[in-house]
Amino acid sequence: QVQLVESGGGLVQAGGSLRLSCAASGTFFSINAMGWYREAPGNQRAMVATIISGGSTNYADSVKGRFTISRDNAKKTVYLQMNRLQVEDTGVYYCRLRYGLAPGTDFGSWGQGTQVTVSS
């Protein structure tokens, strides 16, 4: 059983910062990619930031220059540092793990979601 536990969400004023964490547990051979997805009120879940096994990162245009995704492979944890938060960053943030049970395999799992609310 692979599980993702998220933490770090909360209420913050516009211009402030939050740091989200997502720790993976269970038995798997590899972490292929990790990322953060946001489900804003009334909107579909959309990619915010991803990081692949080689370290390459991708960001949604709306967060470039403000958010930074990073990882700690030893702890099987991915982080999202969110700076200069805006009201439109409000939403439920879901951690995404893509992992392998053997070389060349790929499976996916979602975290439980953590609420981020940015107030004006």
GIBEL-V554128 format. One record per residue. N is the residue number from 1. RES is the residue in one letter. OMEGA is omega in radians with two decimals (NA if undefined). NEAR is the number of other ideal C-beta (glycine too) atoms within 10 Angstrom. Layout:
n:N res:RES omega:OMEGA near:NEAR
n:N res:RES omega:OMEGA near:NEAR
//
This chain:
n:1 res:Q omega:3.10 near:6
n:2 res:V omega:-3.13 near:14
n:3 res:Q omega:3.06 near:12
n:4 res:L omega:3.13 near:22
n:5 res:V omega:-3.10 near:14
n:6 res:E omega:3.07 near:22
n:7 res:S omega:3.03 near:13
n:8 res:G omega:3.12 near:16
n:9 res:G omega:3.14 near:19
n:10 res:G omega:-3.14 near:13
n:11 res:L omega:-3.12 near:12
n:12 res:V omega:3.08 near:17
n:13 res:Q omega:3.08 near:10
n:14 res:A omega:-3.08 near:14
n:15 res:G omega:-3.13 near:11
n:16 res:G omega:-3.06 near:14
n:17 res:S omega:2.99 near:12
n:18 res:L omega:3.06 near:21
n:19 res:R omega:3.10 near:14
n:20 res:L omega:3.09 near:23
n:21 res:S omega:3.09 near:17
n:22 res:C omega:-3.11 near:26
n:23 res:A omega:3.11 near:17
n:24 res:A omega:3.07 near:20
n:25 res:S omega:-3.09 near:12
n:26 res:G omega:-3.10 near:12
n:27 res:T omega:3.04 near:8
n:28 res:F omega:-3.04 near:18
n:29 res:F omega:-3.03 near:12
n:30 res:S omega:2.92 near:14
n:31 res:I omega:-3.11 near:18
n:32 res:N omega:3.12 near:16
n:33 res:A omega:3.02 near:19
n:34 res:M omega:-3.13 near:28
n:35 res:G omega:3.11 near:21
n:36 res:W omega:3.12 near:27
n:37 res:Y omega:-3.08 near:21
n:38 res:R omega:3.04 near:24
n:39 res:E omega:3.13 near:15
n:40 res:A omega:-3.14 near:15
n:41 res:P omega:3.12 near:8
n:42 res:G omega:-3.08 near:6
n:43 res:N omega:3.07 near:9
n:44 res:Q omega:3.06 near:8
n:45 res:R omega:-3.06 near:16
n:46 res:A omega:-3.13 near:12
n:47 res:M omega:3.04 near:14
n:48 res:V omega:-3.12 near:24
n:49 res:A omega:3.08 near:25
n:50 res:T omega:3.05 near:19
n:51 res:I omega:-3.12 near:22
n:52 res:I omega:-3.02 near:15
n:53 res:S omega:3.13 near:14
n:54 res:G omega:3.09 near:6
n:55 res:G omega:3.12 near:9
n:56 res:S omega:-3.10 near:9
n:57 res:T omega:3.04 near:14
n:58 res:N omega:-3.11 near:14
n:59 res:Y omega:2.94 near:18
n:60 res:A omega:-3.10 near:15
n:61 res:D omega:-3.06 near:6
n:62 res:S omega:-3.09 near:13
n:63 res:V omega:-3.14 near:23
n:64 res:K omega:-3.12 near:10
n:65 res:G omega:-3.13 near:9
n:66 res:R omega:-3.11 near:15
n:67 res:F omega:3.07 near:23
n:68 res:T omega:3.07 near:16
n:69 res:I omega:3.12 near:21
n:70 res:S omega:-3.09 near:15
n:71 res:R omega:2.99 near:19
n:72 res:D omega:-3.05 near:11
n:73 res:N omega:-3.14 near:11
n:74 res:A omega:3.13 near:6
n:75 res:K omega:-3.09 near:11
n:76 res:K omega:-3.05 near:18
n:77 res:T omega:3.05 near:18
n:78 res:V omega:-3.10 near:29
n:79 res:Y omega:2.99 near:21
n:80 res:L omega:3.06 near:27
n:81 res:Q omega:-3.08 near:15
n:82 res:M omega:-3.14 near:27
n:83 res:N omega:3.13 near:14
n:84 res:R omega:-3.07 near:13
n:85 res:L omega:3.13 near:22
n:86 res:Q omega:3.14 near:14
n:87 res:V omega:-3.12 near:11
n:88 res:E omega:3.03 near:12
n:89 res:D omega:-3.12 near:22
n:90 res:T omega:3.10 near:19
n:91 res:G omega:3.04 near:22
n:92 res:V omega:-3.12 near:18
n:93 res:Y omega:-3.12 near:27
n:94 res:Y omega:3.04 near:20
n:95 res:C omega:3.12 near:26
n:96 res:R omega:3.08 near:20
n:97 res:L omega:2.92 near:23
n:98 res:R omega:-2.99 near:17
n:99 res:Y omega:3.10 near:21
n:100 res:G omega:3.01 near:15
n:101 res:L omega:3.08 near:13
n:102 res:A omega:3.11 near:8
n:103 res:P omega:3.10 near:7
n:104 res:G omega:3.12 near:8
n:105 res:T omega:-3.09 near:12
n:106 res:D omega:3.10 near:11
n:107 res:F omega:-3.11 near:12
n:108 res:G omega:3.10 near:11
n:109 res:S omega:3.11 near:16
n:110 res:W omega:2.96 near:13
n:111 res:G omega:-3.05 near:23
n:112 res:Q omega:-3.11 near:12
n:113 res:G omega:3.06 near:18
n:114 res:T omega:-3.05 near:21
n:115 res:Q omega:3.00 near:13
n:116 res:V omega:3.13 near:22
n:117 res:T omega:3.13 near:16
n:118 res:V omega:-3.10 near:20
n:119 res:S omega:3.12 near:11
n:120 res:S omega:NA near:7
//
